[in-house]
Amino acid sequence: MSEIKKRCIEFLANNSINLDSEIDFDVNGKIHTLSFRYITDTFMMASDESQLVFLTALEKSLKSKEMGIERFFEGMGQLLLMTHLSKNIEV
């Protein structure tokens, strides 16, 4: 496990963020449910630089009164879904 992933998991645990929390996304009438754990694990498979960006944004979202953790994971989940869906589009 990378050092950044360890820091991310510790940050989530220290701030009582439930990784089993889920967010539903409606994509063309089909509901996709992603857990905080899935979103985090997926981003932790990226490069070290991307992991660090995720962790930094996560830390800032907790401090932000406007964004918050829920909106952070909503945005990251949307990014994952858009990436996944764009890979499945046939041209």
C-alpha positions in Angstrom: 0.0 0.0 0.0 1.4 3.4 -0.9 2.2 6.0 1.7 -0.4 8.4 0.2 -3.1 5.7 0.4 -2.2 5.1 4.0 -2.5 8.8 4.7 -5.8 8.9 2.9 -7.3 6.0 4.9 -6.0 7.5 8.2 -7.5 10.9 7.3 -10.9 9.3 6.6 -10.8 7.3 9.8 -9.6 10.3 11.9 -12.5 12.4 10.6 -15.1 9.6 11.1 -16.0 9.4 7.5 -17.9 6.2 6.8 -16.4 4.6 3.7 -19.6 2.5 3.4 -21.6 5.6 2.7 -23.1 5.6 -0.8 -24.1 8.1 -3.5 -26.7 7.4 -6.2 -26.1 8.8 -9.7 -28.8 8.9 -12.3 -27.3 8.4 -15.7 -29.9 8.4 -18.5 -32.5 7.0 -16.1 -30.3 4.2 -14.8 -29.2 4.5 -11.2 -25.5 3.8 -10.4 -24.5 3.6 -6.7 -20.9 4.2 -5.7 -19.6 3.9 -2.2 -17.0 6.3 -0.7 -14.8 3.2 -0.4 -15.1 2.4 -4.1 -14.4 6.0 -5.1 -11.4 6.2 -2.8 -10.0 2.8 -3.8 -10.3 3.7 -7.5 -8.5 6.9 -7.2 -5.8 5.2 -5.1 -5.0 3.0 -8.1 -3.9 6.1 -10.0 -0.4 7.6 -10.1 1.2 8.9 -7.0 0.6 12.5 -8.3 -3.1 11.8 -8.8 -3.4 10.1 -5.4 -1.8 13.2 -3.8 -4.3 15.5 -5.7 -7.2 13.4 -4.4 -5.9 13.5 -0.8 -5.2 17.2 -0.9 -8.7 17.9 -2.3 -10.3 15.6 0.3 -8.5 17.5 3.1 -9.6 20.8 1.7 -13.2 19.7 1.3 -13.4 18.9 5.0 -12.2 22.3 5.9 -14.6 24.0 3.4 -18.0 25.0 4.7 -19.3 25.2 1.1 -18.1 22.0 -0.3 -18.0 19.4 2.4 -17.3 15.6 2.2 -20.6 14.7 0.5 -20.1 17.1 -2.4 -16.5 16.1 -2.7 -17.4 12.4 -3.1 -20.3 13.3 -5.4 -17.9 15.2 -7.7 -15.3 12.4 -7.6 -18.0 9.8 -8.3 -19.2 11.8 -11.3 -15.7 12.0 -12.6 -15.3 8.2 -12.4 -18.7 7.6 -14.1 -17.9 10.1 -16.9 -14.5 8.4 -17.4 -16.0 4.9 -17.4 -18.9 5.9 -19.7 -16.6 7.7 -22.2 -14.5 4.6 -22.5 -17.6 2.6 -23.5 -18.7 5.0 -26.2 -18.2 3.5 -29.7 -17.3 6.0 -32.4 
